[in-house]
């Protein structure tokens, strides 16, 4: 295991595996597990039967991370094609599982407050005491701007480079405590410059985070050791701020990167005036910058505003001879890995 220098955590969150459904109106007990994965994949060049964690791809940027008996849900969007509107865009795929059919969820990791990452049905349906780690802007939307009784009660905000420490149920009195360190990573949904300055004033596109998740253990209350590191890009473009990530994590292995692609355009592919998420070329550029051991693309074809399909990314990856660094998941498939 390894550790990276870090400031005192802004938040310390203690999780206990929940037996409650993630939704507040579902009176029946939730399923005990996710549906069986359509396919289970592992490291592309060093597969192993010894795995203790998994990532299940639901669709868009929605995934379920399972480790040490807890489940973390990222950017929950469970709209279907028949209920597809997320503002001006239209969903063209269905999620692998519905929100009400999920097993218990212990925490939500929300990159930003936007309808294709936290749809209106999800927002209305979720239990109000479900822990959520998100941006300061999203916390204000989920707490400060909610009417009494509708506020989410366990929302933890992290800005770029701020850190939270999530403590999991102990493995035993004589063993280190399973712990997840989550750090807000930089991200920009709008290109730097005048457009970004205008957006800061108008608030048309919300601020966004990437995340660094470090799965490991705390031998003591003041120490943390990382056994597996996952970088989630969030909805960002390939901006200079991202160069700080490999600088800060120099000589620290990044095991897995979840990269948001699609080349999302505003107002849409027929009139692509502005691109607000990475296309294939920027995605390969981020792969080279971060140097993760394995990359899994997500957020690439679920809406009609995506200009850069997954096939473009695959071609760019092969052109740069990076194919052995990528695992492709379809909705309903999982990636299994081992946390040291």
N, C-alpha and C positions, 0 to 999 in steps of 0.2 A: 504494500500500500504506500501511497505517497500523499503529501500534503502540500498545499500552496499557501503562501502568505496571504492573510486576510485580516481586515479590520473586524472589530467586534460586531457580531451579527446584529442587524437592526431588529430582527424578530427571532424568537425561539418558540417553536410550535411543537407541541407534543401530540402525537397521533395514537389512537387506539383503533384497532380494526373495527369498523362499524358493521352492525347487523341490519342497519336501516337501509331502505331503498334511497337512491339519490333524489327521487321526486317526493314532494310533500303530500301529494294527493293519492299516492298508491298505498292502499291499506294492506295489501298482501305482502308477504315476505318476498324479498328479491331473489332471483336465481343465485345459486351458490358459486357460479363461475360464468365466464364469458362463453359464447357459443364456440364449438370446436373450430379451430382455425382451418380455413380452406387449404392452407399449406403452411408448413413451419420451416423457416429458413434460419441459417446460422452463418458464421463467418465465412466469407467466400473463398478464402485460401487456407484457413486453419479451423475447419469445423470440429466441434467437440460434442460428445454426448453429455458432458458435464456442464449443465446450465442451471442457473438458479433465478433467472429473471427473464422477462419477455416484454415485447412491445407489440401490441395489437393495433393494426391500422383500420380505423373506422371509415375514414374519408376526409377530404379537405385537409385541415390541419388537426383533425381529431384523432387522438391515439389513446390507448390505455396502457400505462406502464405498470407492471406487476413485479413486486420484489418484497421479500420478507413479510408476506401476508398482507400487504397493503396495495391499494390501487390508486394511481394518479391519473386523472383524466385531463388531457390537454385540449384547449380551445374547442369546447363542445358545440358542435353544429349538427343537428339531427334532422334538418329539413329534408323532405323528399321532392322529387321532381314535380309532384302534384301540388306541393305547397312551397313553391320554390323561390319566392321573392325574398331577396336580402337587399332592400333598398332598390336601386335601379337594375340590379343584375338578376339573372335567372339560373337556378341550379339545374344541371343536366345529368346528375348522377344521384344514386340513392346511397345512404349510409349502410354499412355492413350489419348494423344492429340498431334498434330503436332505443331512445333514451329510457323509456319505461321498462325495457327488457334487459337493462344493464344489471349486473350484480352490484353489491354495495361499492360505493366510491368513497375514498377517504380524504381526497384533496383534489382541487381543480387548479391547474396552472393555466392562466389566461394571459395571452401575450398582449392583447389590447381589446378595447371595448368597441367591437365592430360586428355587424350582424352576421357576417359569414364565419365568425369565430365564436360568437355567443348569440345565437339566434333568439328571437323574441319568445318562442315557445319554451326554449331552455330556461330563459330568464324567469318566465312566469312559473315554471314547473319545479325548479330546484328547491330542495329543502333550504330554509333560510340559515340554518346553522352549519351548512357544509363549508369547511374551510376553503378559502380561495386565496391564492397568491397571484398578484397582478400588478399593474402599473398604478401610480398615484391617481392618474386621470380616471381609470376604471373604478378604483375604490370610491372616488367621489360620486360616480354614477350609480354604484351599487349600494352606497350607504348614504352619502350626504344629500343626494337628490331624490331619494326614495321617501314615500310617505311612511308614516309610522305603521309598523306591522308588516311592511313590505321590504324593509331593509335587511340586507344580509349581515349577519352578526359576527362572522369570523373572516374578515377580509384583511389581508396583510399586503401592504404596498411595498414594492421595491423599485427604486429608480436604477438607472444604469450604474453598475458596479457595487450596488448595495447587496447585502447578503442576509439570508435567513437560514436558520438551522432547524431542521425538522427531525425530531427524535421519534423513533419507532419503538414498538414494544420490545422490551429487553429479551435477549436470548438466554438469560440466566445471570445469577448474581455474580458469578466469577468470569463473565464474558463481557467484552466491549459492547456498548449499546449501538445497534444499527441506526445509522444517521444519514440524512441527506442534506448536503449543503447546496442551496440554490442561490445563484447570483444573477442579478439582472445584467444582461448584455446589451450593448448599443444596437440601435436599429433606426432606420429612417424610411418611412413609407413614401415620403415625397423627396425628390432630388434636392440637394442643398442649393442655396441661392435664393433668388427673389421669390420663386414659387414656395419654397419652404417657409420663408419669412411671412408671406401672405397667408399661408395655411396656419401658421402659429397665431396670427391675429384672428382669422376667421374660424378656426377649429373645424374645418370641413373633414379632414382625415385625422383620426385620433392618434396620439403618440403611441409608440409600440416598443416592446421589449423583445430581445432574444433572451435565452436562458442558458446558464451553465448548471447542469445537475451533476453533483458528485455523490455517488452512492458509496458509502463506506461505513465507518464506525468511529465512535468516540470512546477511547479508553478512559478519558476523564472529562470533567465538565469544561476544561480549558483546551482540549486537544481534539483534533479531527484528522482522520486518516482516510484518504480517498482510495477506493478500490476499483472504481469504474467512472469514467467521465463522459457525459453526454452534452453536446452543444446543440441547442435548438435555435435556428437562425431567427425565427419569427418572420413577419412580413417586412423585410428590409430590402433595400437595394445594396449593391456592392459599393459601399461608401468608405472613405478614408478612416472613419472611426473604428471600423472592424479590424484595422491593422493592430490595434491595441490588444486584441485578444491573444494572438500568438506571442506578443511581447510579454504579456502578463503571465501566460502559461508556458513560458519557455522551459524546455526540458521536462514538461509535464504532459504525458500522453493524453490526447483526446481520443477516446475509444470509438465514439459514435457521433455522427452529426446528422440531425434531421434538418433537411434544407427545404425551405418554402420556395417553390418555383412558380411557374405558370406565366410569367410576364404579364401580370394583371394590368389591364389598360383602362384608362378613363377617357371618355365615357364608355368605350368598348372597342373591339377589334375592327369594326367598320370605320371608326373614327378614332384611331389610337393617338390622342393628343398627349397623353401622359402615361408613363409606365410606373407602377408603384410597387411591384415585387420583381424579383430577379427572373430574367429569362434564362435560356440554356447557357449562353456565353458567360453571363455573370455568375451563374451557378457553378460552372467549372472554375471560374476565377476564384470563387470562395473556397472550393475544394483545395486548390493550390495554396491559398493563403492560410487556411486553418490546418491542413495536413492531418485531418482525422484518419484514423485507421480504417473506418468504414463509414460510408455515407448512404443514407436512405432518403430519397426524394419523396416529399409529400406536397399537398396543396398545388396540384399541377393541372387538373382538368375538370374540376367540379362545377365551374361556372362559365357562362358564356362570355365573360370579360377576359378570359385567359387567352393570350395571343401566342404563347410559346408552349406547345404540347410536350409531353414527356418524350416523345420520339426525337425531338430536337435535342434534348438533353442527352439521350442515349448516344446519338451520333457525335455530339461534342465530346462526350466521355471517351468513346472509342478513338476518336481522332487524336486525343491527348494521351492515349494508352493508359487510361485510368480505370478500365473496366473491372479490374480485380479489387478495386476499392469501393465498389457500389453494390448494394443489394436493393432490388426492386420489389416492392410489396404492392400487391393489388388489395383493394378493400376486402377485409375479412381474412387476410393473411397475417402471420406474426413473424417477428424476428426474435430468436432466443439467444441469450448470451450469459456469460458467467461473471459475477461480481466477486472479486477476490476478497 
